[in-house]
Amino acid sequence: MTVLKLDIPENLHLTDFDLKMLIASKLFEDGQLSSGQAAQIVGISKRAFVEILGKFNVSLFGYDFNELEEDFNNA
């Protein structure tokens, strides 16, 4: 794996875990990583990654909340 160094303003109060989850969840959402690959970046199990996705506004199923709500209303 490639190691990157990123300087983040202190006022954001991001932990190493939060930053890794933000990056991994976005790459997963964009289809560039599998859930297993994303979990590996964060350093957690695939199950834990999938369970945490919602806290980062990422759907496991490729739907955002508005799309899901619209489908529910149409059903």
Buried (B, 14 or more C-beta within 10 A) or exposed (E): EEEEEEEEEEEEEBEEEBBBBBBBBBBBBEEEBEBEBBBBBBEBEBEEBBEBBEEBEBEEEEEEEEEEEEEEEEE
